[in-house]
Amino acid sequence: MAARIFLSRFLFPASSLAALMLTACSGSQGPIDGSKAMTHVQAMVGFGPRPFGSDALAKTTEYLFAAVDKLGLKPKRHEPLHEKEKKTIRNLYVQIDGDDPVNGPILMFGAHYDTKLTSGHNDAAHNFPFVGAIDGGGAPAVLLELARVLKDRTPKLKCNVWLYWIDAEESLDWTWNDERALLGSKAFCAMLSATKVLSRVKAFVLLDLIGSKDIKIDKDGNSESRLQDIFSRAGTAMGVADRVGKFPTELEIEQIKAYARRQGQPEKWGITDDHNTFTRFGVPSVLLIDFERRIPGRQQTHPTTDFHQWWHTAEDTLDAMDADSLAFAGNLVMTALPELETFVLGRK
């Protein structure tokens, strides 16, 4: 999972978390089955650490391919060799046909399935077993559930839906390095551009860090506001508005901007992730992520017992997850689907 722009180590001052305690997850409100998704996470975690270029990552690719194929869909591989890293990028994608499978508009959902490289670093603290249950397991499992549900949806969507499992998202260096991160989505977007498919992609929705027991979906300053609004309305429709877009708070956003000003930087805020790649290629994109308050040591000025801080630690395991949280994320997407379809069909 990627890094916050400018403030990957910025410590937010205290805020009133007690006033923002979250309610029950309500993940069962919809067709996505969290137990089925959790079964997929268990299988992926069973391969162990899955960093870009590893044998375990290749085994995970085969698992995902077989799971999609079993649904009666036709998964495709995009597997270019990354010249600098001398490793094969293993992107996987599938189309669920709309009215015009060949030339029609595309609504794309993506999730990375590689895990953070936690071996071979100079700092011993960065070398530890890391299976990435939430960060690299939860979101791709939700995509498999979306595939299961969308293939038989009645009525079918007028637009085509692409589900895209992304390799090589994580920075190979421990500290975020733009040159050694997001390699899978960069190669994929370049391929889409070269094959003249990119112009048909009218919206990209990225899921990341999905599955924590106390799941929430955060705001992101690098996401398309119209798409964020669609998911906010979906949360309200599900009766879980308190779980969508509460963090960072407006006060914290102002603090981020003030920090940027003091550093002589633009007043930008947001998260660097695979959706940024699609944005740079001209595709309106949105990130659905549970990132705020997940970083150990980030909020040192107030108690952090409200949220489990598992990000890039050995604690990112199956024990940190909840099947209902996986269902919550998938059903949020399903609730937003009619508006997403309207957005896609309305873009020229």
C-alpha positions as CSV (number, residue, x, y, z in Angstrom):
1,M,0.0,0.0,0.0
2,A,1.2,3.4,-0.9
3,A,2.3,6.5,1.0
4,R,0.6,9.8,2.0
5,I,1.9,12.7,-0.1
6,F,4.3,14.9,2.0
7,L,3.2,13.5,5.3
8,S,4.0,9.9,5.5
9,R,5.6,10.5,9.0
10,F,3.6,13.6,10.0
11,L,2.1,13.3,13.5
12,F,-1.5,14.6,13.8
13,P,-2.4,16.3,17.0
14,A,-5.1,14.9,19.2
15,S,-8.7,14.7,18.0
16,S,-11.8,13.5,19.6
17,L,-11.9,9.9,18.5
18,A,-14.4,9.1,21.2
19,A,-17.0,11.2,19.5
20,L,-16.4,9.4,16.3
21,M,-16.7,5.8,17.4
22,L,-18.0,3.7,14.6
23,T,-21.1,1.5,14.6
24,A,-21.5,-2.1,13.5
25,C,-20.2,-2.9,10.1
26,S,-23.5,-3.8,8.4
27,G,-21.6,-5.7,5.7
28,S,-24.4,-8.1,5.1
29,Q,-26.5,-5.4,3.4
30,G,-26.0,-6.7,-0.2
31,P,-25.1,-9.7,-2.3
32,I,-21.3,-9.8,-1.5
33,D,-20.6,-12.8,0.7
34,G,-17.8,-11.9,3.2
35,S,-17.2,-15.6,4.1
36,K,-16.5,-16.4,0.5
37,A,-14.1,-13.5,0.2
38,M,-12.4,-14.6,3.4
39,T,-11.8,-18.0,2.0
40,H,-9.9,-16.3,-0.9
41,V,-7.8,-14.3,1.6
42,Q,-7.0,-17.4,3.5
43,A,-5.8,-19.1,0.3
44,M,-3.6,-16.1,-0.6
45,V,-2.1,-15.8,2.8
46,G,-1.4,-19.5,2.7
47,F,1.2,-18.8,0.0
48,G,3.1,-16.7,2.5
49,P,4.8,-13.3,1.7
50,R,4.0,-12.3,-1.9
51,P,6.3,-9.5,-3.0
52,F,6.7,-8.6,-6.6
53,G,8.8,-11.2,-8.5
54,S,8.4,-13.9,-5.9
55,D,7.4,-17.5,-6.5
56,A,4.6,-17.0,-4.0
57,L,3.3,-14.1,-6.0
58,A,3.3,-16.3,-9.1
59,K,1.3,-19.0,-7.3
60,T,-1.2,-16.3,-6.2
61,T,-1.6,-15.3,-9.8
62,E,-2.5,-18.9,-10.7
63,Y,-4.9,-19.1,-7.8
64,L,-6.7,-15.9,-8.9
65,F,-6.7,-17.0,-12.6
66,A,-8.3,-20.3,-11.7
67,A,-10.9,-18.7,-9.4
68,V,-12.0,-16.3,-12.1
69,D,-12.0,-19.0,-14.7
70,K,-14.1,-21.2,-12.5
71,L,-16.8,-18.5,-12.6
72,G,-17.1,-19.1,-16.3
73,L,-15.3,-15.8,-17.1
74,K,-12.3,-15.4,-19.3
75,P,-9.3,-13.9,-17.4
76,K,-6.4,-12.4,-19.3
77,R,-2.8,-12.0,-18.3
78,H,-0.7,-8.9,-18.8
79,E,2.9,-10.0,-18.0
80,P,5.6,-7.7,-19.3
81,L,9.2,-8.0,-18.1
82,H,10.2,-4.9,-16.1
83,E,13.5,-4.1,-17.7
84,K,15.1,-2.3,-14.7
85,E,14.0,-4.7,-12.0
86,K,14.4,-7.8,-14.3
87,K,11.2,-9.2,-12.9
88,T,7.9,-10.2,-14.6
89,I,4.9,-8.1,-13.8
90,R,1.9,-10.3,-13.3
91,N,-1.2,-8.2,-14.0
92,L,-4.5,-10.1,-14.3
93,Y,-7.8,-8.8,-15.6
94,V,-11.2,-9.8,-16.8
95,Q,-14.1,-8.2,-18.6
96,I,-17.8,-8.6,-17.8
97,D,-19.6,-7.6,-20.9
98,G,-22.0,-4.7,-21.3
99,D,-24.1,-3.8,-24.3
100,D,-21.0,-3.3,-26.5
101,P,-18.2,-5.6,-25.4
102,V,-15.8,-4.5,-28.2
103,N,-16.2,-0.7,-28.3
104,G,-18.3,0.3,-25.3
105,P,-17.3,2.3,-22.2
106,I,-15.5,0.6,-19.4
107,L,-15.9,0.9,-15.6
108,M,-12.8,-0.6,-14.0
109,F,-12.2,-1.8,-10.5
110,G,-8.7,-2.6,-9.3
111,A,-6.8,-4.0,-6.3
112,H,-3.1,-4.9,-5.8
113,Y,-2.3,-8.4,-4.6
114,D,1.5,-8.1,-4.1
115,T,2.8,-7.6,-0.5
116,K,5.4,-5.3,0.9
117,L,8.9,-6.6,0.6
118,T,10.1,-7.2,4.2
119,S,13.4,-9.0,3.6
120,G,16.8,-7.9,2.4
121,H,16.7,-4.4,3.8
122,N,19.7,-2.8,5.6
123,D,17.6,-1.9,8.6
124,A,16.8,-5.1,10.5
125,A,13.6,-3.6,11.8
126,H,12.3,-3.8,8.2
127,N,12.9,-7.5,7.9
128,F,10.1,-9.7,9.3
129,P,7.5,-12.2,8.2
130,F,4.7,-10.3,6.4
131,V,1.7,-12.1,4.9
132,G,-0.3,-9.0,4.0
133,A,-3.8,-10.3,4.9
134,I,-5.3,-6.8,4.7
135,D,-2.7,-5.1,2.6
136,G,-2.6,-7.3,-0.4
137,G,-5.2,-9.9,0.4
138,G,-8.6,-8.3,1.4
139,A,-9.2,-6.1,-1.7
140,P,-8.3,-8.7,-4.4
141,A,-10.6,-11.1,-2.6
142,V,-13.4,-8.6,-2.7
143,L,-12.8,-8.3,-6.5
144,L,-13.3,-12.0,-6.8
145,E,-16.7,-11.7,-5.0
146,L,-17.6,-8.8,-7.3
147,A,-16.8,-11.0,-10.3
148,R,-19.1,-13.7,-8.9
149,V,-22.0,-11.3,-8.4
150,L,-21.6,-9.1,-11.4
151,K,-21.4,-11.9,-14.0
152,D,-25.0,-12.9,-13.2
153,R,-26.4,-9.5,-12.4
154,T,-29.9,-8.8,-13.7
155,P,-30.2,-6.5,-15.5
156,K,-26.6,-6.5,-16.7
157,L,-24.8,-3.2,-16.8
158,K,-24.9,-1.3,-20.0
159,C,-21.2,-0.5,-19.7
160,N,-18.4,-3.1,-19.6
161,V,-16.9,-3.9,-16.2
162,W,-13.2,-4.7,-15.9
163,L,-11.8,-6.3,-12.8
164,Y,-8.1,-5.8,-12.5
165,W,-5.7,-7.5,-10.1
166,I,-2.6,-5.4,-9.8
167,D,1.0,-6.6,-9.3
168,A,4.0,-4.5,-8.2
169,E,2.2,-1.8,-6.3
170,E,4.4,-1.7,-3.3
171,S,7.6,0.2,-3.1
172,L,10.6,-2.2,-3.3
173,D,12.5,0.2,-1.1
174,W,11.2,0.4,2.4
175,T,10.7,4.2,2.2
176,W,8.4,5.1,-0.6
177,N,10.2,5.5,-3.9
178,D,8.1,6.6,-6.9
179,E,10.6,5.0,-9.3
180,R,10.3,1.6,-7.7
181,A,6.5,1.5,-7.0
182,L,3.2,1.3,-8.8
183,L,5.1,-0.6,-11.5
184,G,2.2,-2.9,-12.4
185,S,-0.4,-0.1,-13.0
186,K,2.2,2.0,-14.9
187,A,2.8,-0.9,-17.3
188,F,-0.9,-1.7,-17.6
189,C,-2.0,1.9,-18.4
190,A,0.8,2.1,-21.0
191,M,-0.6,-1.1,-22.6
192,L,-4.1,0.2,-22.5
193,S,-2.9,3.4,-24.2
194,A,-0.9,1.6,-26.9
195,T,-3.9,-0.7,-27.7
196,K,-6.3,2.2,-27.9
197,V,-8.4,0.8,-25.0
198,L,-7.6,3.6,-22.5
199,S,-10.0,6.1,-24.1
200,R,-12.9,3.7,-23.3
201,V,-12.0,3.6,-19.6
202,K,-14.3,6.2,-18.1
203,A,-13.8,5.6,-14.4
204,F,-11.4,3.6,-12.2
205,V,-12.2,2.5,-8.7
206,L,-9.3,1.3,-6.6
207,L,-9.7,-0.8,-3.4
208,D,-6.9,-1.1,-0.9
209,L,-6.3,-2.0,2.7
210,I,-9.7,-3.7,3.0
211,G,-10.8,-6.1,5.7
212,S,-9.9,-4.7,9.2
213,K,-12.3,-5.5,12.0
214,D,-13.2,-1.9,12.5
215,I,-13.3,-1.0,8.8
216,K,-13.8,2.6,7.5
217,I,-13.3,4.3,4.1
218,D,-11.3,7.4,4.2
219,K,-11.3,10.6,2.2
220,D,-8.5,11.1,-0.3
221,G,-7.3,14.4,-1.8
222,N,-6.0,12.7,-4.9
223,S,-9.4,11.2,-5.8
224,E,-12.0,12.5,-8.3
225,S,-14.5,14.4,-6.1
226,R,-17.6,13.3,-8.1
227,L,-16.7,9.7,-7.6
228,Q,-16.0,10.2,-3.9
229,D,-19.5,11.8,-3.6
230,I,-21.0,8.7,-5.2
231,F,-19.6,6.5,-2.5
232,S,-20.6,8.9,0.2
233,R,-24.1,8.7,-1.0
234,A,-23.8,4.9,-1.1
235,G,-22.7,4.8,2.5
236,T,-25.7,7.0,3.5
237,A,-28.0,4.7,1.6
238,M,-26.6,1.7,3.5
239,G,-27.0,3.4,6.8
240,V,-23.3,3.5,7.4
241,A,-22.5,7.2,6.6
242,D,-20.3,7.3,9.8
243,R,-17.9,4.8,8.1
244,V,-17.4,6.6,4.8
245,G,-15.4,9.8,4.5
246,K,-14.9,10.8,8.2
247,F,-11.1,10.7,8.2
248,P,-9.0,12.7,7.9
249,T,-11.1,15.3,9.6
250,E,-11.4,18.8,8.2
251,L,-9.1,20.0,11.0
252,E,-6.5,17.4,10.1
253,I,-6.7,18.4,6.4
254,E,-6.0,22.0,7.4
255,Q,-3.1,20.9,9.5
256,I,-1.7,18.9,6.5
257,K,-1.9,22.0,4.3
258,A,-0.3,24.2,7.0
259,Y,2.5,21.8,7.3
260,A,3.0,21.9,3.5
261,R,3.1,25.7,3.6
262,R,5.8,25.6,6.2
263,Q,7.8,23.3,4.0
264,G,7.4,25.6,1.0
265,Q,5.3,22.9,-0.8
266,P,2.0,23.1,-2.6
267,E,-1.0,22.7,-0.3
268,K,-1.8,19.2,-1.7
269,W,-2.9,16.3,0.4
270,G,-3.8,12.8,-0.5
271,I,-2.6,9.2,-0.9
272,T,-0.2,7.9,-3.5
273,D,-1.6,4.7,-4.9
274,D,-2.4,3.0,-8.2
275,H,-5.3,5.3,-8.8
276,N,-2.8,8.1,-9.3
277,T,-1.4,6.2,-12.3
278,F,-4.9,6.1,-13.9
279,T,-5.4,9.8,-13.1
280,R,-2.1,10.7,-14.9
281,F,-3.4,8.8,-17.9
282,G,-6.6,10.9,-17.9
283,V,-9.0,8.5,-16.2
284,P,-11.2,9.9,-13.4
285,S,-10.2,7.7,-10.4
286,V,-11.2,7.2,-6.8
287,L,-9.5,5.3,-3.9
288,L,-11.5,3.3,-1.4
289,I,-9.0,2.8,1.4
290,D,-8.8,2.3,5.2
291,F,-5.5,4.0,5.9
292,E,-5.9,6.8,8.5
293,R,-4.9,5.8,12.1
294,R,-3.5,2.4,10.8
295,I,0.2,3.5,10.9
296,P,2.0,2.6,14.2
297,G,3.4,5.7,15.8
298,R,1.5,8.1,13.6
299,Q,-0.8,9.4,16.3
300,Q,1.6,9.7,19.2
301,T,-0.3,12.6,20.9
302,H,-3.5,10.7,21.8
303,P,-4.6,7.2,22.6
304,T,-4.9,4.9,19.6
305,T,-7.0,2.1,21.0
306,D,-9.9,3.0,18.7
307,F,-8.2,1.6,15.6
308,H,-5.8,-1.4,15.2
309,Q,-2.6,-0.2,13.7
310,W,-1.4,-3.1,11.5
311,W,0.0,-1.2,8.5
312,H,3.3,-2.7,7.2
313,T,3.7,-4.8,10.4
314,A,3.7,-8.5,11.3
315,E,0.2,-7.9,12.8
316,D,-1.4,-7.7,9.3
317,T,-2.7,-11.3,9.6
318,L,-6.0,-13.1,9.3
319,D,-6.6,-12.4,13.0
320,A,-6.8,-8.7,12.2
321,M,-9.6,-9.3,9.7
322,D,-13.4,-9.7,9.7
323,A,-15.4,-11.3,6.9
324,D,-18.2,-8.8,7.5
325,S,-15.7,-6.0,6.7
326,L,-14.9,-7.6,3.3
327,A,-18.6,-7.8,2.7
328,F,-19.0,-4.1,3.7
329,A,-16.5,-3.0,1.1
330,G,-18.0,-5.1,-1.7
331,N,-21.6,-4.1,-0.9
332,L,-20.6,-0.4,-0.8
333,V,-19.4,-0.9,-4.4
334,M,-22.6,-2.7,-5.3
335,T,-24.7,0.1,-3.7
336,A,-22.8,2.7,-5.7
337,L,-23.0,0.7,-8.9
338,P,-26.1,2.4,-10.5
339,E,-24.5,5.9,-10.0
340,L,-21.2,4.7,-11.3
341,E,-22.8,3.3,-14.4
342,T,-24.5,6.7,-15.0
343,F,-21.2,8.4,-14.5
344,V,-19.5,6.2,-17.0
345,L,-22.2,6.3,-19.7
346,G,-22.3,10.1,-19.4
347,R,-18.6,10.6,-20.2
348,K,-17.8,11.2,-23.8
